Amino acid sequence: MLLQQLANGIAIGSVYALISLGLTMVYGVLRILHVAHAGIYTLGAYVGWFSFRLIGDFWLSLLIGMAGSAIAGYLVERFLYSPLLHLPRIAPLIASIGLFIALEEGFRIVAGPHTLTYNARIGLGNLSIGDFHLTETQILILLVTVVILIVLWTLLTRTRIGLAMRACAMDAETTSSFGVNVSAIIAVNFLLGSAMAGAAGVLIGVYDNQVWPTMGSIPAYKALAIVVLGGLGNIPGTVLASLGVGLAETFFIGVLAIPFPRDAVAFIAMILVLMFKPYGLLGKA
């Protein structure tokens, strides 16, 4: 049972990582809290759902959902955040919250207020070893997350773009003085982070077998708790915190049967960690 719950926790933690990574990447470069990121996540789920209904191929619909979210993320950065960067950080935060609420209402108007069934045919099959079982959707989540994390790690550590992104996260003004196009790096940052959010939206849609207008409400705040827990702007810390929260939710609720809401685990963990390590698990002062 413990091994089974471990697999369940890693699967849900992997989705949390995909959602939270975009948020921490944006904070690392712009130092703003991108609350509308949860709306991009929901948009990816809807684009993936509509694409699957049209073409019937899940893998292609996943790529289309990621592409749709990436384009939406770029537009948000270009037309919402860029004009506000000279203002105090509270201004883009308020604008981001407003955009997130507007996106939810837009989804409700366009796609309807009811849940849409996302019964996709993936083609991977289930895995069973004795009493240990992995469902097709859990295998899908683990596979997609591992591939995306490997691609992201390679990009950040083995390419000039990744070097420029890390430099901008440290000091954007100094990086600009060395001839780096900071605006382009910020755009790439939003494209990558939003694409990962779109992938998470599609994966959760398939995992829960449904897509609904307010599916980003809980991730909007849970991702924030995970980013703070891992250390603001710290990518490895965000992945570690995501997996930790997924495992904690699974064991506390599924094994120990502790009687409190599942979604409260991330905030309780954040409070406990910040009491003893104010800058998060891997964060720095």
Secondary structure, 3 states (H helix, E strand, C coil): CHHHHHHHHHHHHHHHHHHHHHHHHHHHHHCCCCCCHHHHHHHHHHHHHHHHHHHCCHHHHHHHHHHHHHHHHHHHHHHHHHHHCCCCCHHHHHHHHHHHHHHHHHHHHHHCCCCEECCCCCCCCCEEECCEEECHHHHHHHHHHHHHHHHHHHHHHHCHHHHHHHHHHHCHHHHHHCCCCHHHHHHHHHHHHHHHHHHHHHHHHHHHCEECCCCCHHHHHHHHHHHHHHCCCCHHHHHHHHHHHHHHHHHHHHHCCCCCCHHHHHHHHHHHHHHHCCCCCCCCC
